[in-house]
Amino acid sequence: QVQLVESGGGLVQPGGPLRLSCAASGSTASINAMGWYRLAPGKQRDLVATITIGGGTQRYADYVTGRFTISRDNAKNTVYLKMNSLEPADTDVYYCNAGRTFSGGTYVPYDYWGQGTQVTVSS
């Protein structure tokens, strides 16, 4: 089992930055990557970004490329999502996930989720 605890959400003005954190604990041997998803009411959960734990390979959804950066600190078992130039459309609940990236870069989420953290972009 992998436990994930998120932090860092909140209210931010359009154009502003925010950084989310996700601390992992438990048995992490089965995973080799982590990702951030976002979910708005009535919509499907969207994959925002992923990063491999070993090599640090990053992948992003097209609509966040150039604005968001995913990183990890393996010593702290923590993954971060730095969000810049935030837009009202980025308002969502963001979830951390632990899973596995296979050859070719496909990320498969395992059923390890954080509790979610609300990000609200509004003036």
C-alpha positions as CSV (number, residue, x, y, z in Angstrom):
1,Q,0.0,0.0,0.0
2,V,1.1,3.5,-0.8
3,Q,-0.2,6.5,1.1
4,L,-0.2,9.9,-0.5
5,V,-0.8,13.2,1.2
6,E,-1.2,16.4,-0.8
7,S,-0.8,20.0,0.3
8,G,-0.4,23.4,-1.2
9,G,-3.7,24.2,-2.8
10,G,-5.6,27.5,-2.3
11,L,-6.9,30.6,-3.9
12,V,-4.6,32.5,-6.3
13,Q,-5.2,35.4,-8.7
14,P,-5.0,34.9,-12.4
15,G,-1.4,34.9,-13.6
16,G,-0.1,33.9,-10.2
17,P,1.8,30.8,-9.1
18,L,1.1,27.9,-6.8
19,R,3.0,24.8,-5.8
20,L,1.4,21.5,-4.9
21,S,3.2,18.9,-2.9
22,C,2.6,15.1,-2.6
23,A,4.3,13.1,0.1
24,A,4.4,9.3,-0.4
25,S,4.8,6.7,2.3
26,G,4.4,3.0,2.6
27,S,5.4,0.2,0.2
28,T,6.6,2.1,-2.9
29,A,8.4,-0.9,-4.5
30,S,5.5,-1.5,-6.9
31,I,5.5,2.0,-8.4
32,N,8.0,3.7,-10.6
33,A,6.2,7.0,-11.4
34,M,3.8,9.5,-10.0
35,G,1.3,11.9,-11.5
36,W,-1.0,14.7,-10.9
37,Y,-4.6,14.7,-12.1
38,R,-7.3,17.3,-12.0
39,L,-11.0,16.9,-11.6
40,A,-13.9,19.3,-12.0
41,P,-17.4,18.5,-11.0
42,G,-19.2,16.5,-13.6
43,K,-16.1,15.8,-15.6
44,Q,-13.6,13.0,-16.0
45,R,-10.3,13.1,-14.2
46,D,-7.6,14.5,-16.5
47,L,-4.0,13.6,-16.3
48,V,-1.9,16.8,-15.9
49,A,1.7,15.6,-15.6
50,T,3.7,12.6,-14.7
51,I,7.3,12.0,-13.6
52,T,9.3,8.8,-13.3
53,I,10.8,8.3,-9.9
54,G,14.2,7.0,-11.1
55,G,15.1,9.0,-14.2
56,G,12.8,12.0,-13.6
57,T,11.3,11.8,-17.1
58,Q,8.4,14.3,-17.3
59,R,5.3,14.3,-19.4
60,Y,2.6,17.0,-19.6
61,A,-0.8,17.6,-20.9
62,D,-0.7,20.0,-23.9
63,Y,-2.7,22.7,-22.1
64,V,-0.2,23.0,-19.2
65,T,3.1,22.6,-21.2
66,G,5.2,25.6,-20.5
67,R,3.2,26.7,-17.5
68,F,3.4,23.7,-15.1
69,T,6.5,21.8,-13.9
70,I,6.5,18.5,-12.2
71,S,9.5,17.5,-10.1
72,R,10.5,15.0,-7.4
73,D,12.7,14.8,-4.3
74,N,13.4,11.2,-3.8
75,A,15.1,11.7,-0.5
76,K,11.8,13.1,0.8
77,N,9.6,10.8,-1.2
78,T,7.8,13.9,-2.4
79,V,6.5,15.1,-5.8
80,Y,5.8,18.7,-6.6
81,L,3.7,20.4,-9.2
82,K,4.7,24.0,-9.7
83,M,2.0,25.9,-11.6
84,N,2.7,29.3,-13.2
85,S,0.6,31.7,-15.2
86,L,-2.5,30.2,-13.7
87,E,-5.8,30.8,-15.4
88,P,-9.4,30.6,-14.1
89,A,-9.8,27.4,-16.3
90,D,-7.2,25.8,-14.0
91,T,-9.6,25.8,-11.1
92,D,-10.1,22.2,-10.1
93,V,-9.4,19.7,-7.4
94,Y,-5.9,18.3,-8.0
95,Y,-5.1,14.7,-7.1
96,C,-1.7,13.0,-6.7
97,N,-1.4,9.4,-7.9
98,A,1.2,6.7,-7.8
99,G,1.6,4.3,-10.7
100,R,3.9,2.9,-13.3
101,T,5.2,4.2,-16.6
102,F,5.9,1.6,-19.2
103,S,8.1,1.6,-22.2
104,G,6.8,4.1,-24.7
105,G,5.9,6.5,-21.9
106,T,2.4,5.3,-21.1
107,Y,1.4,6.1,-17.5
108,V,-0.9,3.6,-15.8
109,P,-2.4,4.9,-12.5
110,Y,-2.6,2.5,-9.7
111,D,-5.3,2.8,-7.1
112,Y,-3.2,5.0,-4.9
113,W,-4.7,8.5,-4.6
114,G,-4.2,11.5,-2.4
115,Q,-7.2,13.2,-0.8
116,G,-7.2,16.0,-3.3
117,T,-6.4,19.7,-2.9
118,Q,-8.5,22.5,-4.2
119,V,-7.0,25.1,-6.5
120,T,-9.1,28.1,-7.2
121,V,-7.9,30.8,-9.7
122,S,-10.0,33.9,-9.3
123,S,-9.6,37.7,-8.8
